[in-house]
Amino acid sequence: MCVARKLNLLTEEDSINKDALLRFVEEGFKTEIDLVNAIKKKCFEEDISNIGKPEMCEVAKYKICITSRMAEDCPKWDSKGICSSAQQKVENFMKMLS
């Protein structure tokens, strides 16, 4: 939560600002359009309430959703297509949300 707050990803009520998080994802992965679209569809357009344990906070649910989408779209890190240069970006992104 502290990192999300510092990145201005939370509302005043400490819930995720979905628009700000989506902009953060789009900016962080701006060269990975297919990956951004996959994350947008699964993590922002679909219901994520069933992800993880019921008591998990919203930030954790988004982290799991985004990480899962990356893992599914890049099951083997390589330098082709959607996975090109994504590995380092994913690692940096996850550190920022931790």
C-alpha positions in Angstrom: 0.0 0.0 0.0 2.8 2.4 0.8 4.4 2.1 -2.6 1.0 2.4 -4.3 0.3 5.5 -2.3 3.7 7.0 -3.3 3.0 6.3 -6.9 -0.4 8.0 -6.6 -2.3 4.8 -7.4 -4.7 5.0 -4.4 -7.8 7.1 -3.9 -8.3 9.1 -0.7 -10.2 6.1 0.7 -7.1 3.9 0.1 -8.6 1.9 -2.7 -6.9 1.4 -6.1 -7.4 4.2 -8.6 -7.9 1.9 -11.6 -7.4 4.7 -14.1 -4.0 5.6 -12.5 -2.9 2.0 -12.3 -3.8 1.4 -15.9 -1.9 4.5 -17.0 1.1 3.2 -14.9 0.9 -0.2 -16.7 0.6 1.5 -20.1 3.6 3.8 -19.4 5.7 1.0 -18.0 5.0 -1.4 -20.9 4.5 1.2 -23.7 6.5 -0.9 -26.1 4.6 -4.1 -25.3 1.2 -3.2 -26.7 -0.1 -6.8 -26.9 0.8 -7.3 -23.2 -0.8 -4.1 -22.1 -4.0 -5.1 -24.0 -4.0 -8.5 -22.4 -3.5 -7.0 -18.9 -6.2 -4.4 -19.6 -8.7 -7.1 -20.7 -8.1 -9.5 -17.8 -7.3 -7.2 -15.0 -9.3 -4.0 -15.7 -12.3 -5.1 -17.8 -13.0 -8.4 -16.0 -13.9 -8.9 -12.4 -10.8 -9.6 -10.3 -12.6 -10.1 -6.9 -12.1 -13.9 -7.2 -8.3 -13.7 -7.5 -6.4 -14.8 -4.4 -7.8 -15.2 -0.9 -10.9 -13.2 -0.1 -9.1 -11.2 2.6 -6.4 -10.0 0.2 -6.3 -6.3 -0.4 -7.1 -4.9 -3.9 -3.4 -4.0 -4.6 -2.4 -7.6 -4.0 -5.2 -8.8 -6.3 -4.0 -6.5 -9.1 -0.4 -7.6 -8.6 -1.4 -11.2 -8.9 -3.6 -10.5 -12.0 -0.9 -8.5 -13.8 1.8 -11.0 -12.9 -0.4 -13.9 -14.1 -1.1 -12.2 -17.4 2.6 -11.7 -17.9 3.4 -15.3 -17.1 0.7 -16.6 -19.4 1.7 -14.3 -22.3 5.4 -14.9 -21.8 5.7 -18.5 -20.6 9.2 -18.6 -21.9 11.3 -15.5 -21.8 12.8 -14.7 -25.1 13.5 -11.8 -27.4 10.6 -12.3 -29.7 7.2 -10.6 -30.0 5.3 -9.8 -26.8 8.1 -11.0 -24.6 10.9 -8.9 -26.1 12.4 -6.9 -23.3 9.5 -7.6 -21.0 11.3 -9.7 -18.4 13.3 -6.7 -17.0 10.2 -4.5 -17.2 8.2 -7.1 -15.3 10.8 -7.4 -12.6 11.0 -3.7 -12.2 7.2 -3.3 -12.2 6.8 -6.0 -9.5 9.5 -4.4 -7.3 7.6 -1.1 -7.5 4.4 -2.7 -6.3 6.0 -4.7 -3.6 
